[in-house]
Amino acid sequence: MRRHRKVKIVATLGPSSSDFTTIRALFEAGADVFRLNMSHGTHDEQRARYDIIRRVERESGRPIAVLADLQGPKLRVGAFANGPHDLQNGQSFRFDLDDTPGTETRVQLPHPEIFAALEPGAELLVNDGKIRLRVETCGQDFADCVVTAGGPISNRKGVNVPDVVLPLAALSDKDRDDLEFACELGVDWLALSFVQRAEDVIEARELAKGRAAILSKIEKPAAVRAFSEILKVSDGIMVARGDLGVELPVHSVPPIQKRLTRACRAAAKPVIVATQMLESMIESPMPTRAEVSDVATAIYEGVDAIMLSAESAAGAYPIEAVATMDNVARSVESDPTYLEIIESSRVAKRQTVADAIVAAAREIAETTDISAICAYTSSGTTVSLTARERPRVPIIALTSEAETLRRLCLTWGTHCVLTPELARFKQAVVNAAKAARDFGFANETNQIVVMAGVPFNQTGTTNILRIAPCDERLIYRTDPE
């Protein structure tokens, strides 16, 4: 099985997609990565889904990445004594630490760290920003506010504080438990929610101890401001537009998405665009035209992956949603304008030998009759650098490390193949040619580019580029030992 597109698809699993038949169908429809949302479901439920993914992997013979998305610190109001209340524009309303059930004029906000950081003039957003309040006066245990945008407020609604960097750890006690569970399970990626600073990522990396790659979700203004530092310590990025669009003016999100996408590409780190991509397909078998355009825009920008959330986890049409994304991706990538946009946004990087080799591979592929670029890798770095170049031909990632292979399922344009450990470059060329033929990227009359590092199985040694025939007889005739 091979994909006929370069952007990857992430599908979230949930009540609508927890059985073998559906998960297998999602994979066949185009899902490359499955997301386990740790905000919902028990560990036993997540383990069952993980086991099914690995069964699909074994039966299909293709690697599949698993991403565990940690909940992060959720800020919520307390409960109300008499049900929901309608807050009116201009009225006064208080948040405090008192656990007495709320009324029409006050409610508990059980987060003293918020009160410690608030200042007059700060804004509090409730229920995904549908209700907005401005802080007039505040102290260590209260905030008196004026409602600037009213609406119904009810039990346990979420609270956002866009103007303030909160003294909150990105990992709650629940997140720490979930992180350890996910790492023991064997997930390939960990997504951190509500990251505000680079230190949040460093903390998670120390807890993961190399068992999973770390992906930072950018969904707070503080994360946008500190993005350069966060990117340096992250293995990948998710542009989580839901909360980002609540805490920032909604019209500012598209340029942020574009800017973050380009920064990730320049750093050779995968970026996912997520949230509400095909939202209407939760209930409808057809997306809106605007949603299709949104998905297409992300692909034109050159993102590594696009993600489905509730559409595949809780919607009525999970398989159709994945198939729709696959169809949009194929259509966009076959458009000549796509190639023009991708190539015009390429930034030259020539800092290391590996940078030079992958750039040369892309240039050779564009100027000669090359069918695929085959990259041997131990850590995945060579493949990531190759993907940064966004070559016109497919990238075949070859490695003997199963963990590396699965993580690369998130990287643009890569077809991942598990190989035995190698000791000689000739055998690497033979295996690359066989992979290119077996998966339909080339035939015996074609040529491929092969990149590797000698000595083999060592990180950071990419130092060879070879143009090779796909006919093994020619390889044995022409390649040195």
Buried (B, 14 or more C-beta within 10 A) or exposed (E): EEBEBBBBBBBBBBEBBBEBEBBBBBBBBBBBBBBBBBEBBEEEBBBBBBEBBBEBBEEEEBBBBBBBBBBBBBBBBBBBEEEEBEBEEEBEBBBBBBEEBBEBEBBBBBBEBBBBBBEEEBBBBBBEBBBBBBBEEBEEEBBBBBBEBBBBBBBEBBBBBBBBBBEBBBBBEBBBBBBBBBBEBBBBBBBBBBBBBBBBBEBBBEBBEEBBBBBBBBBBBBBBEBBEBBBEBBBBBBBBBBBBBBBBEEEEBBEBBBEBBBBBBBBBBBBBBBBBBBBBBBEBEEBEEEBBEBBBBBBBBBBBBBBBBBBBBBBEBBBBBBBBBBBBBBBBBEEEEBEEBBBEBBEEBEEEEBBBBBBBBBEBBEEEEBBBBBBBBBBBBBBBBBBBBBBBBBBBBBBBBBBBBBBBBBBBBBBBBBBEEBEEBBBBBBBBBBBBBEBEBBEEEBBBBBBBBBEBBEEEBBEBBBEBBBBBEBBEEEBEE
